């Protein structure tokens, strides 16, 4: 097990650095490192590590959602509140509809299998999008209309919407029948998740102000509570979204204790370096590359087709007098990357024995390899041309 972890870190770092040098997102290199180390190539990862890989990926997802919540200022979102709300579910809904249309046609899946695959692919990647939007916010690019903030908020809520829907559909697939109660649970889980997250955030603000602790201790306390909430969600005793509670907790900390929230973000960024490595290397290791030749072309066509549906959804969600067409186009580009959520949940259907689970995993990895570098590159290339110069650059020119 120790050898496996050392190989994951060393090879993951090496491949990520190579990807960075050739202008690709580091996560692409990490995925390829996982494929090489995995059971379908060199088989150098111990079974014990693979057995707990789902839990490790869940921890990584929790960390990125905490980072997102701690970076979301509700005051900034008021400028584009309606758009942020629509961006949370309209693009994902359109992409899921695309999966329902294309899944049976291209891959011969049932409607339920296609819907599950749609929820896997429909989420935006916080690992790619959030750091880039935070960079634009720091530079003042697009902040006049709070576009980066809108995208961070919409993408974070989009992930929650998709994950909750994915959980419901997977439960339906395991039970083998349609249950209206499954969909009734969705709004209840959202409301409970937000409520518990806010209450826990307020309690932590009180506790951290009353008792002096090192920031590192605060980070560990928050992670412990969040993992407990995710565990409660898994028990399925009542409808509850632990992941949504995680984001709500982060937002509450930023709203009520911004000085601490800004310090904690830096701590979580350091933890994310290791968590990200585990997440993407392990999901790469789970990919059965022997299935790629048989579904590769159709999978690529499906991913591209679903992106068309998603782009239409983003365009409709940003319609109105607030945003120009250039700003809408940037939002479309910013909503292309897929990585974190796909890496976290794509192997679950296969692990649960759901039909076509292996195909879903392979399609998800291909989607990451196609959209993560493409979306990241488009964000970098089009941010200033489409959103205008940043405040720092304007001040530098004036000075």
KEMARMI-905435 format. One line per 10 residues: number of its first residue (from 1); their letters; for each residue x, y, z of C-alpha. Coordinates in steps of 0.05 Angstrom, whole numbers, always signed. Example, Ala and Ser with C-alpha at 12.3 -4.5 7.8 and 13.67 -1.06 7.14 Angstrom:
% residues 2
1	AS	+246/-90/+156; +273/-21/+143
END
This chain:
% residues 399
1	XXXXXXXXXX	+0/+0/+0; +57/+48/+17; +91/+32/-49; +26/+46/-86; +18/+114/-53; +90/+133/-69; +80/+112/-142; +15/+151/-146; +50/+214/-121; +114/+207/-161
11	XXXXXXXXXX	+84/+186/-227; +24/+232/-218; +70/+292/-206; +115/+273/-265; +58/+265/-314; +22/+328/-290; +86/+368/-298; +95/+342/-369; +23/+360/-385; +34/+430/-356
21	XXXXXXXXXX	+97/+440/-398; +58/+425/-462; +2/+473/-442; -49/+421/-420; -85/+419/-352; -46/+380/-301; -106/+335/-289; -97/+304/-358; -27/+281/-338; -54/+253/-272
31	XXXXXXXXXX	-107/+213/-309; -56/+183/-356; -12/+166/-296; -70/+128/-266; -82/+90/-331; -9/+70/-333; -8/+48/-260; -76/+15/-262; -95/-59/-268; -104/-55/-344
41	XXXXXXXXXX	-32/-33/-358; +24/-42/-306; -21/-63/-248; +22/-29/-195; -32/-2/-149; -47/-48/-90; -118/-76/-85; -125/-45/-15; -116/+24/-46; -166/+10/-102
51	XXXXXXXXXX	-215/-15/-50; -217/+52/-14; -210/+95/-77; -283/+115/-75; -276/+144/-5; -212/+179/-24; -246/+211/-84; -304/+232/-40; -256/+269/+7; -225/+304/-53
61	XXXXXXXXXX	-294/+326/-77; -311/+353/-7; -248/+395/-6; -261/+428/-74; -333/+443/-54; -309/+475/+11; -261/+518/-29; -317/+539/-75; -363/+557/-16; -309/+597/+19
71	XXXXXXXXXX	-299/+638/-44; -372/+655/-58; -390/+725/-36; -466/+732/-36; -463/+807/-43; -426/+801/-109; -478/+752/-134; -536/+800/-126; -516/+834/-191; -528/+770/-230
81	XXXXXXXXXX	-571/+732/-181; -623/+708/-232; -570/+685/-281; -531/+649/-226; -594/+611/-205; -610/+591/-277; -538/+571/-289; -545/+523/-231; -593/+476/-267; -612/+498/-338
91	XXXXXXXXXX	-546/+478/-374; -543/+412/-336; -616/+397/-352; -604/+409/-425; -542/+364/-425; -581/+308/-391; -635/+315/-445; -578/+308/-495; -557/+243/-462; -629/+217/-465
101	XXXXXXXXXX	-630/+232/-539; -560/+208/-558; -548/+151/-508; -598/+102/-537; -581/+124/-608; -505/+119/-605; -490/+69/-549; -554/+29/-545; -568/+47/-473; -636/+48/-439
111	XXXXXXXXXX	-667/+114/-420; -650/+104/-347; -578/+86/-363; -573/+146/-409; -601/+191/-354; -549/+165/-304; -494/+177/-355; -523/+246/-368; -518/+264/-294; -446/+239/-293
121	XXXXXXXXXX	-426/+282/-352; -469/+344/-338; -429/+373/-281; -379/+429/-290; -309/+417/-262; -293/+459/-199; -221/+436/-205; -213/+471/-272; -264/+527/-268; -259/+553/-196
131	XXXXXXXXXX	-183/+569/-196; -189/+604/-263; -249/+646/-241; -213/+664/-176; -154/+687/-217; -200/+731/-260; -232/+759/-196; -164/+777/-168; -146/+812/-234; -213/+847/-238
141	XXXXXXXXXX	-231/+816/-304; -306/+813/-314; -319/+834/-242; -358/+897/-261; -417/+851/-276; -393/+796/-228; -387/+745/-285; -332/+703/-252; -373/+702/-187; -435/+681/-226
151	XXXXXXXXXX	-397/+624/-258; -367/+600/-192; -435/+602/-158; -472/+570/-217; -419/+516/-226; -419/+498/-153; -494/+493/-149; -495/+457/-216; -450/+403/-186; -497/+394/-127
161	XXXXXXXXXX	-558/+391/-172; -526/+338/-215; -499/+297/-157; -566/+296/-121; -601/+276/-185; -547/+223/-199; -557/+193/-130; -633/+189/-141; -626/+156/-209; -574/+106/-185
171	XXXXXXXXXX	-621/+88/-127; -676/+78/-178; -632/+33/-221; -614/-10/-161; -686/-17/-139; -706/-34/-211; -769/+8/-213; -792/+80/-221; -809/+115/-156; -841/+183/-155
181	XXXXXXXXXX	-818/+189/-82; -746/+190/-107; -759/+256/-143; -800/+284/-86; -739/+274/-42; -697/+320/-86; -723/+388/-64; -727/+364/+9; -654/+342/+7; -634/+410/-23
191	XXXXXXXXXX	-672/+450/+31; -646/+407/+88; -575/+409/+60; -575/+485/+56; -607/+493/+124; -559/+446/+161; -499/+478/+126; -520/+548/+147; -534/+527/+219; -468/+490/+224
201	XXXXXXXXXX	-431/+549/+193; -462/+597/+245; -444/+549/+301; -372/+546/+276; -367/+622/+271; -389/+627/+344; -341/+572/+366; -280/+598/+328; -291/+669/+354; -299/+645/+426
211	XXXXXXXXXX	-242/+594/+428; -174/+608/+399; -147/+552/+355; -95/+547/+301; -122/+552/+230; -97/+482/+216; -140/+456/+273; -200/+494/+246; -189/+462/+177; -189/+393/+208
221	XXXXXXXXXX	-251/+407/+250; -289/+431/+188; -268/+371/+146; -289/+324/+202; -359/+354/+207; -367/+355/+131; -346/+282/+124; -397/+265/+178; -451/+302/+138; -432/+263/+75
231	XXXXXXXXXX	-436/+198/+115; -506/+217/+140; -526/+228/+67; -500/+159/+48; -541/+125/+104; -603/+148/+67; -647/+150/+129; -679/+215/+104; -669/+260/+43; -608/+303/+56
241	XXXXXXXXXX	-552/+331/+14; -486/+330/+52; -450/+360/-8; -498/+419/-11; -489/+429/+64; -414/+432/+51; -421/+490/+2; -472/+526/+47; -424/+519/+107; -368/+552/+67
251	XXXXXXXXXX	-413/+609/+43; -436/+622/+114; -365/+625/+141; -346/+675/+87; -408/+718/+101; -401/+719/+176; -326/+712/+187; -291/+735/+122; -222/+744/+153; -220/+671/+174
261	XXXXXXXXXX	-252/+646/+109; -198/+678/+67; -144/+645/+109; -178/+577/+106; -181/+580/+30; -105/+583/+28; -102/+522/+74; -150/+482/+31; -111/+500/-31; -50/+466/-1
271	XXXXXXXXXX	-91/+404/+18; -121/+402/-52; -52/+391/-83; -50/+321/-53; -125/+307/-57; -126/+325/-131; -69/+277/-144; -106/+219/-110; -171/+236/-144; -149/+237/-216
281	XXXXXXXXXX	-96/+183/-213; -145/+134/-180; -200/+149/-230; -150/+138/-287; -132/+71/-255; -206/+50/-257; -212/+59/-332; -214/-5/-373; -176/+19/-435; -194/-45/-472
291	XXXXXXXXXX	-265/-18/-480; -243/+47/-514; -233/+19/-585; -304/-9/-587; -340/+54/-563; -288/+108/-574; -315/+143/-636; -388/+139/-614; -369/+163/-544; -332/+223/-573
301	XXXXXXXXXX	-392/+241/-617; -438/+233/-556; -395/+279/-513; -391/+332/-567; -466/+327/-580; -482/+336/-506; -437/+398/-505; -481/+428/-559; -542/+416/-515; -505/+446/-456
311	XXXXXXXXXX	-483/+508/-494; -556/+521/-514; -574/+516/-440; -520/+566/-420; -543/+614/-473; -615/+611/-450; -595/+617/-377; -556/+682/-391; -608/+715/-437; -629/+785/-417
321	XXXXXXXXXX	-605/+856/-415; -551/+843/-363; -500/+806/-405; -475/+820/-475; -467/+765/-528; -391/+765/-516; -402/+754/-442; -452/+699/-457; -401/+666/-503; -349/+667/-447
331	XXXXXXXXXX	-399/+635/-400; -409/+579/-451; -333/+567/-455; -327/+569/-379; -381/+516/-372; -345/+466/-418; -292/+434/-372; -309/+368/-338; -264/+333/-289; -275/+333/-213
341	XXXXXXXXXX	-346/+307/-207; -337/+258/-264; -275/+231/-229; -313/+225/-164; -377/+190/-186; -364/+158/-254; -341/+92/-226; -400/+84/-178; -449/+52/-228; -395/+1/-246
351	XXXXXXXXXX	-380/-14/-173; -454/-24/-159; -462/-72/-218; -508/-26/-258; -513/-46/-331; -466/-8/-377; -429/+20/-316; -362/+6/-350; -385/+45/-412; -406/+103/-368
361	XXXXXXXXXX	-337/+105/-336; -301/+103/-403; -345/+158/-432; -333/+201/-370; -258/+195/-376; -260/+211/-451; -303/+272/-433; -250/+295/-383; -194/+286/-434; -233/+325/-487
371	XXXXXXXXXX	-265/+381/-447; -215/+396/-391; -158/+419/-436; -205/+450/-488; -246/+489/-437; -185/+511/-397; -151/+536/-460; -213/+574/-484; -221/+607/-416; -149/+632/-417
381	XXXXXXXXXX	-152/+655/-490; -219/+690/-489; -226/+720/-419; -197/+789/-434; -221/+794/-507; -293/+776/-487; -297/+808/-417; -250/+867/-425; -185/+886/-390; -178/+873/-316
391	XXXXXXXXX	-178/+929/-265; -105/+917/-249; -85/+924/-322; -127/+988/-330; -96/+1019/-268; -26/+1000/-294; -40/+1033/-361; -68/+1096/-328; -9/+1099/-280
END
